[in-house]
């Protein structure tokens, strides 16, 4: 919807943001209502630790949004990587989602300097370096 057809775009954006926040809170509440053994089983099915699963849910579904942008800046196709090595991509998404260096990464991605700078802060650095050396 364009700004011209939205009579109150700022209010609309605030409402959408709040709706997203509320949905995330409901998801967190659902997770907390699970029996611990069920939660641990789900984590096991996903091949991650229960602590990591809890953190991933807490961070929300956009926690790894930087990864496709990083791969793009490195000239690595997310689609090809997902087809060739889906488990590797999933692990990279987990590492990205749990990263504490989001501000630095977001700045570098916005500036177009991530390819030069990620080595110093990215938890996926060694994997990315290996992928950069691999012909794609």
Secondary structure, 3 states (H helix, E strand, C coil): CCHHHCCCHHHHHHHHHHHHHHHHHHHHHHHHHCCHHHHHHHHHHHCCCHHHHHHHHHHCCCCCHHHHHHHHHCCCCHHHHHHHCHHHHHHHHHHHHCCCCHHHHHHHHHHCCHHHHHHHCCCCHHHHHHHHHCCC
